[in-house]
Amino acid sequence: ISPVVLAIRESRNHQQQIELLSRENRPNGSETDGAHLPAGLVERVKIGADDGLNSTGASVGAMEGCGKNKAKLRKRRRDHPIVQFNQQVTGVKFGGFAGMFYSFSTSEGEEAWSGTIQSSHLVRTLSDRTSVFPLASASKLYTGFAAMLTMERKPLLFYPAKFIHEFKGWETLRDFPVHGWKGRANLTIHHLLTHTSGLPFGMRMSKADIEGQTLFFWPGTQYGYTLGHRVLGWLLRDFWLQQPEVEGLDLQTVGDIYKWLMFDELGLTGTSFKSLANHLFGWEGDAGDAAIESTAEDFMKLAVVALRKGSLPTGKVLISEHNWNKWAMPNLLPSCNLSKDLVSWQGPPSSWKNGNVAGVKETVMRQSGEYGWN
């Protein structure tokens, strides 16, 4: 692993700070490079570290003093979350040729600390904040945000409890058979967002593939990692294409809608739907759960809006703090359970439509942890 490259500013205390940085706090390969200091802890950070980090509850200060003061500063530095993160990074290796870039930012969008780690791959590149990475399942974060933006702007037409068959063009997406149940179930936007729909995980190409699927459990009662965000992307596309706001605009795909609704608004210049990934899901794939590629610079802009609970650093409100606290902050899984406590369901046997050969689909869907993709 190569030395971590940091975006920090020089100061007059440069050498003293280097000496105070313990060897174990340096990311792998950074034994002699003087640029490997815990940003946010020292004056060399691009921003006012004391103000920025003290506002989050962290105790920071310039690395000056001697004797007991030095010991206190060392402990403060050792306990700081950015230093602890760097200690974790030290033991990480990457097989992909792009390696890893990481960054910390304040709620004002100013970088406090960043680094890059070269991969162990034979063909290596050194990534930076503008390097494009496939986001894979992290694409779901963009789809969740697009859904919240739509709920904010169209609260009477697009809201969590609305059934998907109530949307124009989606009338047949209803009355799903459910494994182990005699009755039929319908799906809501909330079910799609929280992986509580019961839809089988799979590489589905269009909403026609969803019709008639047997759900693995009754919607809203259990957790199963699945393709709800892909279905939601198609729903967002079809919904917005029927709205007067987009009349006269040449919008056709999920990617077009996301760019108009969100990417341009956030100033995301390196974010798009990857055409190859789209084709992996069929020509109509446009998968809002897997096909987005982006940069660390763009991804941080989304993170800053989350940190600010729905507003841009300029102060412009995209989602009201009231709605952000309602939609993005609480545990929205059934009865406020953790996802690991909602995977006791038994999936249906394999069929041509669900592809649950030897229980492989339900095995994927039961990957949970504590919070899943809330």
Phi, psi and omega in degrees: 000133184281168175301146177281131180265123186248148176261093182220169185247143180292156173216170181291339181268019188308305185294320179298320180294322178299316182295327182282340180285114182292149184302323184288345179274354181271136174301156181311136175086006186249036188291330185241343183289125183284005182266008187256074179238149180294100181297154186089345181257341189230170184291344187284352180295150183299332187247177176285095189298316183301313180294313184296315185273329176297330180293341178264002178098358180280146179257114184228167178186165177294146184276075180230165179109182181210173177060235183298325179298320179297317181297319179296319180294321178298316180294318179299317179294317183295326183274351185292137183301328179292320177295318179297323176298314180299323178296323177291320181298329182306324184267009185263138173232150184236134180274331180292152186289342185276344181068216182217141169241138178223156186207149171241141181223157173274172178291351175270000179083016179261132184289133178255333185192138177207161179198165177222144181235126178287151181275171176267006180293152180296321176262110188243141170232154179257109185280157174223191187292346180254003177290139183269127178240144169287129183276342181051233186291344174291351172303332181301330180297320178293320180293320176299319179292319178298322178295318180294321176300319181291319177296325178292318186276331184231061188297335180272344184250335186222107185211159189305320186275000183286135178285142184292335180285354178276354178272144179300129181091355181242017186298334182274353181273070183208171176053055179283135171292147182235130181302125178085001181236147177276329182281174177248150185237156175240157186249143177249168174301320179302316179300318182294321184287331189252010182058039177241023183278331185084357177298138178292140175297141178175169180268073182274143187264331183204171182295338177298331179289342184274332183302134175077003178295141172276121180287145183284338176203167181291128184304138177085005181246335184225179179239136175205112182301121187206200190260027181303323181289334175290314177299319180296323176299317177296321180294318177298318178302307184294324180295309185290330179294346178261001183265148182295337181299335185254007179299134180085352177267145182272073180247133182225321189255172173301318179300320178298315181294317180296321180296314180293317186283324194226309187301312180294322181297322181273353182074035181273104184264346182244021184244132180197172173276129183280123185298320180297318179295323177302316184290336175297335180254017181095166183295337177260011188307295177040053194282108179288356178255356189205344194259006183273141171240149185203181179243163176298323180299315179288318182299324179294327179297322176292320179296322180294320177298322177295318179298327181268007177056049170104002181239156176279160176303337177288347183101348179295128182269119176267321177226130182298148179299327177301312180289323178300315180295334180276323186263328191247345186263316185279167171285116183257011178283162184309126178055027179061026177285161169281152184298329180295341180265007184236029184236029181274359182294157177249123182283161179288162177294168183296140173220170180298325184281323185264343176060029183276056183291124180055029178073017186296322182293315181291333176295316177297316185292337181273359172297121191222304190072209182264321187247350179054221178250063181291000000 
